[in-house]
């Protein structure tokens, strides 16, 4: 029996995490470093596959702004084309003697004024068809800006756990043995309380000659704290009950695995619970290291200084 199979035999008694098992190599990762899910869903009906509201709320800021500007330009272009096809002579205030490109440009800017309901007044629709189109565009503009305002509010008001995790997890000396350690800290002027931490270990093991994915809930020395104002180092003592008991550096290098980290805490600013997630693959675990202290006192010994730039700082040690 291999080392991994011996370890799993000790750890599986109370390790039903609900993930189930899956024959084959572990491969990839379930959670990205930024906390987003690295999952692609299949078999969902087409119209339920993408929630446009959740997509717009969660996408990066630059992409969100790019979509808004692109939508604004495209809608005005479409309406400008329709105005141009109807005839610019039905738009009072536009000279019909210029080039076709100039005429289209003036129709485009009239569309932008109608879409935003600015209406400077030097160009106005003339005729039933053009007036109806302008009225429809004004309605589309009002609805579009109402939706955009809701999206802006949703993005700015969405509670976010402003927590940062260390780039690496460490296997460090601990009370005469070893422990798995990783660190996190708040990085905004927010007050967190009632913080709860959970770590799930997933790795590929061999059972009866077949690679199988296994998941284990790792017991932490301290999984809940009343206030999270400084750095917090999560410590999993590697005892005989741990699925990592007996692991050496070469075992981490030869095994496919991932640590799924989950943090829930209460944010006083939003007056609600917020959640942060991250993961560490086995190649992001440093064997034989310990974290450097992140906080010090000022010269007058009246205030604690938290050095955020030391979050990932560690030094190698012998185990």
Secondary structure, DSSP 8 states (H G I E B T S, - for coil): --HHHHHHHHHSTT---S---EES---S-SB-TTS-B-----S--HHHH--HHHHHHHS-HHHHHHHHHHHHHHHHHHHHHHHHHH-GGGEET--SSS-HHHHHHHHHHHHHHHHTT---SSSEE-SHHHHHHHHHHHHHHHHHHHHHHHHHHHHHHS----EEE-S-EEEEEETTEEEEEEEEEE-SS--EEEEEEEEEEEEEEEETTEEEEEEEEE--S--EEEEESS-EEEEEE--TTSTTTT--HHHHHHS-EEEEEEEEEEETTTTEEEEEEEEEEGGGEEESEEE---EEE-TTSSSEEE-GGGTT-EEE---
